[in-house]
Amino acid sequence: MNKAEFAAEAQRIIAARLSPLRLLSYEQASAIAPVSDEQDVVVAGCKCQVATFAQVLVGGDVLIVVLVARPSFLGISRHTDGGLVFSPQKSVRDATDEEIRNNGG
């Protein structure tokens, strides 16, 4: 499997999943189940799973993460992710890598 091809395809899947979520209001984002929308997909010839995670952060913001996970050596999975942060007073924005990493991504 070509790593660059996998990364590019995984990012396209993540962007496609995040695009409609970007239109949600803070209230709608707050109502998303903590784990939802799990689906098996093939990315660059590799069977993967795509899942959407949501959680309320300290301070009340809502983090939604879309994750593409692929099996790896000895059953350990590797993943690529992207996310959005919803705030009651601010516009939706892309989550930083640090926000995702610090909250389980």
Rosetta blueprint (number, residue, H / E / L):
1 M L
2 N L
3 K H
4 A H
5 E H
6 F H
7 A H
8 A H
9 E H
10 A H
11 Q H
12 R H
13 I H
14 I H
15 A H
16 A H
17 R H
18 L H
19 S H
20 P H
21 L H
22 R L
23 L L
24 L L
25 S L
26 Y H
27 E H
28 Q H
29 A H
30 S H
31 A L
32 I L
33 A L
34 P L
35 V E
36 S E
37 D E
38 E E
39 Q E
40 D E
41 V E
42 V E
43 V E
44 A L
45 G L
46 C E
47 K E
48 C E
49 Q E
50 V E
51 A E
52 T E
53 F E
54 A E
55 Q E
56 V E
57 L L
58 V L
59 G L
60 G L
61 D L
62 V E
63 L E
64 I E
65 V E
66 V E
67 L E
68 V E
69 A E
70 R E
71 P E
72 S L
73 F H
74 L H
75 G H
76 I L
77 S E
78 R E
79 H E
80 T E
81 D E
82 G E
83 G E
84 L E
85 V E
86 F E
87 S L
88 P L
89 Q L
90 K L
91 S L
92 V L
93 R E
94 D E
95 A L
96 T L
97 D H
98 E H
99 E H
100 I H
101 R H
102 N H
103 N L
104 G L
105 G L
